[in-house]
Amino acid sequence: MSLAVQFDTIAEMFNNLAQKYKGKNKTVLAYKPGPNDPYKEVTWDAYYDDTMSLAAYYVEFGVKPGDRIAILSENRYEWAVMDMALQIVGAVNVSLYATLPPNQCSYIINDSGAKLFFVSTGIQLKKAVEIFDECKDLTEVVAFDTPQNERLLDHSFVRKFESVLAEGAKLVDKHLPEIKKRTKALKPADLCTLIYTSGTTGQPKGVMLTHDNICSNIKAAHMVLEIDDSDRTLSFLPLCHSFERTGGYYAILSGGGEIFYAESIDTVSKNLLEARPTIVVSVPRLFEKILNLVKKSVDEAGGTKKAIFNWATSVGDKYAKGQRGLVSIQHKIADKLVFSKLRERFGGRVNLFVSGGAALPAEVGLFFAAAGMRITEGYGLTETSPVMTVSPWGKERYGTVGHVVPGVTVAIQRVEDNAIIAELSGNDYPSTLTSEEGEILCKGPNVMQGYWGKKKETAEVIDKDGWFHTGDIGKFDKGYLMITDRLKHMLVNAGGKNIYPGPIEDMLKSSIWVDQVVVAGEHQNYMGALIVPDLEVAKSFCRQNNIKYKDDADLINVKEVVDAVEKDIKQFNKKLASHEKIRKFRLISEPFSIEGGELTPTLKIKRRVVYDKYQALLDDIFADDVK
């Protein structure tokens, strides 16, 4: 157990940590004041003082225990102050993705009944001003930054964060007894946060997570992963998502670690070198992109460099599997020539990579393991706070999502007759349980209380026996959980065969030519795919071969590019069952994005949006399908 302090609520965790590090000049958070500035480190004492000031302001403002307070912001220091001040007065954090348009912000604020709204930049303040009159319970907007259009501050309901904090600092003595009273009265079963699902279909739902939901999950994570006060992480996944909230924020703080905030998702590579973290929490997309960049660099170099890289990867794979002797000597050489340079891309100090939010392709995990950078994969959903399983350190099996965490039970339910065919608790290990495939269910203290204001929807996912139905398909293999796909993503072809597109897409994305892909084929006789090629690889290929093209839209029509993608697909098809093979595909020049509506804020594909947007291409793919 690597917890720095004991706690049963987030508020208790904060107070105990602040007391532990009081007067020790211990860094807890750090941020970049400007793009070219060094990181400014914040001590526990300063964080505590700011949090108490804002908590006093909440009490003065009339925030009661259980009240919902919303925030629309990127990851930053003010986010952590706003959140912890809510926790110690017993209020509820309602987090919004910074990429949400005004109408979705309005929906969430109205649905949750939020009375205060914190926003970060001028872009976010503009959204808040636009929707303020639509939000019946909203009484004040607090802006972190001074916007370029300062007229946005002229509205009577808008206040600056710095003035709110200054006002609160003068009220701490007045409200300190009340703040302490509320913190002490807080129970583990009390609501901590509403995290709205990103909504791949329909309107988002507010997932109700209690202090116990989250605290039990933090403690389970610490039982399988060592995090202590020498650790540091770079925070760049959205804090309004449960994976970063629990794994990259609360779990780091609870171990006494430090959190450095990335300036933006676009500056992660630069900030990794500046912050030099020991822990990196990310989604598979980051690791996939790095692997593809490495592959591209090696392919372009060719010759000796490519031969050395392939040799080093082979040696690294043997070493990761436990081979020693001559392999140990070879590994030292491989490390000096290849792997040490890769580690420097992450700042040179990382000892723990954590991947979650989506399935990590096995090839990616195996490559990083060969390079001496093992990735610990976790699995779960917002509704499970979120961690259900974690790969055991040093015993990772890529292609699986590891072992069930302590205190949690996972079951497999057969889809055809709803019979539970396997059940495994995190306290049952060691285990070699192997099962058939079915829907993954979860039971434990980490399972949400339900969806805010939606009893019917809650009853649809939590059955009478207390099992939460994940909607994911998977199975146990010698105690390790394997994810096949999302139940709702399952395609049924014209012959009635069930096909899960996820594994096929993961395989295709391992090609240096493929950046993004969506497989289609519902009620068809064969499978097709919409592919966004790696445009940089395609452009480099054209330059090397003196192939002319006008722009990105023209690039996807270059015969040699199409042929290269098709060649890789044919190789992958050899590994697929006949009904899974990709018979036809079409290339798309515009990458799927959050702004374009094809991706959720956590970078998951909205299949229905993609299908609708590119219906004409799908019609072309299946034009020859004879039913």
Secondary structure, DSSP 8 states (H G I E B T S, - for coil): ---SS--SSHHHHHHHHHHHTTTTT-EEEEE-SSTTS--EEEEHHHHHHHHHHHHHHHHHHT--TT-EEEEE--S-HHHHHHHHHHHHHT-EEEEE-TT--HHHHHHHHHHHT-SEEEE-SHHHHHHHHHHGGG-TT--EEEESS--SSGGGGGSTTEEEHHHHHHHHHTTHHHHHHHHHHHHHH--TTSEEEEEE---SSSS--EEEEEHHHHHHHHHHHHHHS---TT-EEEE-S-TTSHHHHIIIIIHHHHTT-EEEE-S-GGGHHHHHHHH--SEEEE-HHHHHHHHHHHHHHHHHH-HHHHHHHHHHHHHHHHHHTT--THHHHHHHHHIIIIIHHHHHTTTS---EEEE-SS---HHHHHHHHHTT--EEEEEE-GGGSSEEEE--TT---TTS--EE-TT-EEEEE-TTT--EEEEEETTS-S-------EEEEEESTTS--EETT-HHHHHHHB-TTS-EEEEEEEEEETTEEEEEEEGGG-EE-TT--EE-HHHHHHHHHTSTTEEEEEEE-TTSSSEEEEEEE-HHHHHHHHHHTT---SSHHHHTT-HHHHHHHHHHHHHHHTTS-TTT-EEEEEE-SS---TTTTSB-TT--B-HHHHHHHTHHHHHHHTTT---
